[in-house]
Amino acid sequence: MNHSLNKIPIVKLANYPTPLDEARRLADKIGLSKLFIKRDDLTGLAGGGNKARKLEYDFAEIVNGGYDVVLTAGGIQSNHARMTAAAARKLGLDIKLVLGGPDFEIAKGNLLLDVMFKAEIRYLVDDDANVSLENEMQKWSDELLQKGRKPYIIPIGGSTALGALGYVKAMEELSTQLENGGVQIIVGVGSCGTFAGAILGAKIFMPNARVIGISVSRTVDAIKKRTKELIKESSALIDFKIDNEISIECYDDYYTEYGMITKAGEQAINDCADLEGILLDPIYTGKVMAGLIDLTNKNIIDKNIPVIFIHTGGMPIIFSFESEFGSKINCTKIIPKN
């Protein structure tokens, strides 16, 4: 299919192609004929994750546009904020983060890494609503402009039409790793950029694939609206003509209040660690795997067609949930005799 994806400039930030690992033991437990995990937790930028692919496009625009300070926003454990901070430092740029959530006494998980990247942070205590974060980010950007700086705002989650091209390219990569494009691709959905890119990329490179979104933060109606907008904008950037309306399949039954762990998500995390030695996180990928398991049990996911789980990263988040996971230690303490 005709497109101009390779003409869009990028700044190299990620390590790819990422592995496509078969998860036989987990597949057996779930009841799937084949389950593969696309290891985008191994993209390599500051602990890895899906955002590295998207940031390659955003930072090309930042570098080529002569911007000197980057602003973005998210929750206290935002993977996007952590990776944006790392990318900015790698490229010698100043980084400002607007974060929100419960008050804290010590930085843990992604927030600890934000601190290590020396990001300047404005923190909205007990408020991680997108509108509040975006308003504060715009206010900060205006302040920087008045001081003679040239700020660039990356929206929450990095979900721009430009950034979504990272997952159009990821689907091209995935298509080269598969013998057959007739697969079911499971994608976690938050700010919709990865989901939109995966749908558009599958349309171009794997037209027989079924892309299934599992929400971690918003309703299906909101997801469909935003995803359609991004697909339309992204396809225009690469001169790809969409002949028919692209159908969007998404489920929003598996998330709770943003930033909170679910029982099903906790079980999915433990199963993945126990059976495959792969780490998921409580806010994003654990909920997505829980959704994959439930949709399989309900026969919404076809057990006989291979499933690809896009592992979007988030491992640092585990280290902010030590009370939930650390209390289950299987340890015999031996006190040495003098």
C-alpha positions in Angstrom: 0.0 0.0 0.0 1.2 3.5 -0.8 2.5 5.6 2.1 5.4 7.9 2.9 6.2 6.7 6.4 9.9 6.4 5.8 10.1 10.1 4.7 9.1 11.4 8.2 12.3 12.4 10.1 13.1 10.7 13.4 15.8 11.0 16.1 17.0 7.5 17.1 16.1 6.9 20.8 14.9 3.2 20.9 16.5 -0.2 20.4 14.6 -2.2 17.8 13.4 -4.6 16.5 12.3 -5.7 19.9 12.0 -9.5 20.5 8.8 -11.4 19.9 8.8 -14.0 22.6 6.5 -17.0 22.6 4.9 -17.5 26.1 4.0 -21.2 26.0 3.4 -21.7 29.7 1.2 -18.7 30.1 -0.7 -19.6 26.9 -1.4 -23.1 28.4 -2.8 -21.6 31.5 -5.0 -19.1 29.6 -6.1 -21.7 27.1 -4.6 -20.1 24.0 -3.1 -22.1 21.1 -0.3 -19.5 20.8 0.6 -16.4 22.7 3.5 -14.1 21.8 4.7 -11.1 23.8 6.1 -8.2 21.7 8.8 -7.0 24.1 8.5 -3.2 23.8 9.5 -3.1 27.4 13.0 -3.6 26.0 13.2 -0.5 23.8 16.0 0.6 26.1 15.4 4.3 26.8 15.4 4.7 30.6 14.0 1.3 31.4 12.2 0.8 28.2 8.6 1.1 27.0 6.3 2.0 24.1 6.9 5.7 24.4 10.4 5.5 23.0 9.0 4.7 19.6 6.7 7.7 19.7 9.2 10.1 21.1 11.6 9.5 18.2 9.1 11.5 16.0 8.3 14.2 18.5 12.0 14.9 19.3 12.9 15.1 15.6 10.5 18.0 15.4 11.9 19.5 18.7 15.5 19.2 17.6 14.9 20.4 14.0 12.7 23.3 15.3 15.4 24.7 17.6 13.3 24.3 20.8 15.4 24.5 24.0 13.0 23.2 26.7 10.4 20.3 26.7 7.3 20.2 28.8 5.0 17.2 29.3 2.5 16.0 31.9 1.1 12.9 33.5 0.3 11.0 36.7 2.8 10.4 39.5 3.9 7.1 37.8 3.8 8.3 34.2 6.0 6.1 32.0 5.7 8.8 29.3 7.1 11.5 31.7 10.0 9.3 32.7 11.0 8.5 29.1 10.5 12.1 27.9 12.8 13.3 30.6 15.4 10.7 29.6 15.1 11.6 25.9 15.5 15.3 26.7 18.6 14.7 28.7 20.1 12.5 26.1 19.6 15.3 23.5 20.9 18.0 25.8 17.5 19.7 26.4 15.9 21.2 29.5 12.9 19.2 30.8 9.9 20.4 32.9 7.2 17.9 34.1 3.7 18.7 35.4 2.6 15.7 37.5 -0.3 14.9 39.7 -1.7 12.4 42.1 -1.7 11.5 45.8 0.7 13.4 48.1 4.0 11.6 48.8 6.9 11.7 51.2 9.6 10.0 49.1 10.0 9.5 45.3 9.5 5.9 44.2 9.2 4.1 40.9 9.0 6.4 37.8 9.0 9.5 40.0 12.4 8.6 41.4 13.7 8.3 37.9 12.3 11.7 37.0 14.2 13.1 39.9 17.4 11.3 38.7 17.0 13.0 35.3 16.9 16.3 37.1 13.5 17.2 35.7 12.0 20.3 37.3 8.6 19.2 38.5 5.4 21.0 39.4 3.1 18.6 41.3 -0.7 18.9 41.6 -1.4 17.2 44.9 -4.5 15.0 44.7 -5.3 16.1 41.2 -4.2 14.1 38.1 -7.1 15.2 35.9 -6.0 15.8 32.3 -7.5 19.3 32.2 -5.8 20.5 35.3 -2.4 19.1 34.2 -2.7 20.5 30.7 -3.7 24.0 32.0 -0.7 24.1 34.4 1.6 22.9 31.6 0.3 25.7 29.3 0.7 28.3 32.1 4.4 27.1 32.6 5.0 27.3 28.9 3.7 30.9 28.7 6.0 31.8 31.6 9.0 30.3 29.8 8.1 32.2 26.6 8.1 35.5 28.5 11.6 34.7 29.7 12.8 34.3 26.2 12.9 30.5 26.1 11.5 28.3 23.2 9.3 25.7 24.9 7.8 22.6 23.2 4.7 20.9 24.8 4.3 17.2 24.3 0.7 16.3 25.4 -0.1 13.7 28.1 1.0 10.3 27.0 2.8 11.7 23.9 -0.3 11.0 21.9 0.1 13.1 18.9 -0.6 12.2 15.3 3.2 12.4 14.7 4.0 10.2 17.7 1.5 7.6 16.7 3.6 7.0 13.6 6.0 5.1 16.0 3.4 2.3 16.2 2.7 2.4 12.5 6.3 1.6 12.1 6.1 -1.0 14.9 3.5 -2.9 13.0 5.7 -2.9 10.0 8.4 -4.4 12.2 6.0 -6.9 13.7 4.8 -8.0 10.2 8.4 -9.1 9.4 8.5 -11.3 12.6 5.4 -13.2 11.8 4.9 -16.1 9.3 1.2 -15.2 9.0 -0.5 -11.9 9.5 -3.7 -13.4 10.6 -3.2 -12.7 14.3 -5.0 -10.9 17.2 -3.0 -8.0 18.6 -3.8 -6.9 22.1 -2.9 -3.2 22.9 -3.3 -1.3 26.2 -5.1 2.0 25.6 -4.6 5.2 27.7 -4.1 8.4 25.7 -4.8 6.4 22.4 -1.6 7.1 20.4 -0.2 3.6 20.5 -3.6 2.2 19.8 -4.2 4.5 16.8 -0.8 3.7 15.4 -1.3 0.0 15.8 -4.6 0.1 14.0 -3.3 2.2 11.1 -0.1 0.2 10.9 -2.0 -3.1 10.8 -4.2 -1.7 8.1 -1.1 -1.0 6.0 1.2 -3.9 6.8 -1.0 -6.7 8.3 -4.5 -6.3 6.8 -5.6 -9.7 8.1 -4.7 -8.8 11.7 -7.4 -8.0 14.4 -6.3 -5.2 16.8 -8.0 -5.2 20.2 -7.7 -2.4 22.6 -8.0 -2.8 26.4 -8.5 0.5 28.3 -6.5 1.4 31.3 -8.1 4.8 32.0 -11.1 5.9 29.9 -14.4 4.7 28.4 -14.8 3.1 25.0 -16.7 6.0 23.6 -14.0 8.5 24.5 -11.3 6.1 23.1 -13.1 5.6 19.8 -13.5 9.3 19.3 -9.9 10.2 20.0 -8.5 7.2 18.2 -10.4 8.0 15.0 -9.0 11.6 15.2 -5.5 10.4 15.5 -5.8 7.8 12.7 -7.1 10.5 10.4 -4.3 12.9 11.3 -1.6 10.3 11.2 -2.7 8.9 7.8 -2.6 12.4 6.4 1.0 12.8 7.6 2.2 9.8 5.6 -0.1 10.3 2.6 -2.0 7.1 3.2 -5.5 7.0 1.8 -8.1 5.2 4.0 -10.7 3.8 1.6 -13.3 2.7 4.2 -14.1 3.6 7.8 -11.7 1.7 10.1 -13.5 -0.3 12.7 -12.2 0.1 16.3 -12.6 -2.7 18.8 -11.9 -1.8 22.4 -13.0 -2.9 25.9 -13.2 -0.8 29.1 -14.2 -3.4 31.7 -10.7 -3.9 33.3 -9.6 -0.7 34.8 -10.5 1.1 38.1 -9.5 4.5 39.3 -6.3 5.5 37.5 -3.2 4.5 39.4 -4.9 1.9 41.5 -4.3 -1.9 41.3 -7.1 -4.4 40.5 -7.3 -7.9 41.9 -7.4 -9.4 38.4 -4.4 -7.2 37.4 -2.4 -8.4 40.4 -3.2 -12.0 39.6 -2.1 -11.5 35.9 1.2 -9.9 37.1 1.9 -12.8 39.4 1.0 -15.4 36.7 3.3 -13.7 34.1 6.2 -13.5 36.6 5.7 -17.1 37.8 5.2 -18.7 34.4 7.3 -16.6 32.0 9.7 -14.5 34.1 8.3 -11.4 32.6 7.4 -8.3 34.6 4.1 -6.4 34.1 3.0 -3.4 36.1 -0.1 -2.6 38.2 -1.3 0.5 36.4 -1.0 -0.5 32.7 0.1 -3.9 31.5 -1.2 -5.9 34.4 -4.8 -4.6 33.7 -4.3 -5.3 30.0 -3.2 -8.9 30.6 -6.2 -9.3 32.9 -8.4 -8.2 30.1 -6.7 -10.5 27.6 -7.4 -13.5 30.0 -11.0 -12.5 30.6 -11.8 -11.9 26.9 -10.3 -15.3 26.2 -12.5 -16.9 28.8 -15.5 -15.2 27.2 -14.5 -16.5 23.7 -14.3 -12.9 22.5 -10.6 -13.6 21.7 -10.4 -16.6 19.5 -8.3 -19.3 21.3 -7.3 -20.9 18.0 -5.8 -17.8 16.4 -2.4 -16.6 17.6 -2.4 -13.7 20.1 0.2 -10.9 20.2 0.4 -9.0 23.5 2.1 -5.7 23.1 4.2 -5.2 26.2 4.3 -1.5 26.6 6.7 -1.4 29.6 6.2 0.2 33.0 8.5 -2.0 35.1 9.7 0.9 37.3 6.1 1.3 38.6 6.4 -2.0 40.5 8.8 -0.3 42.9 6.0 2.0 44.0 3.8 -0.9 45.0 6.1 -2.7 47.5 3.4 -3.1 50.1 1.2 -5.0 47.7 3.9 -7.3 46.3 6.7 -7.3 48.9 4.5 -8.7 51.7 4.2 -12.0 49.9 7.9 -12.9 50.4 8.7 -16.6 50.6 11.8 -16.3 52.8 13.3 -18.5 55.6 15.5 -16.3 57.8 18.6 -18.0 59.2 20.4 -16.3 62.0 24.1 -17.3 62.0 25.3 -18.7 65.3 28.3 -17.0 66.8 
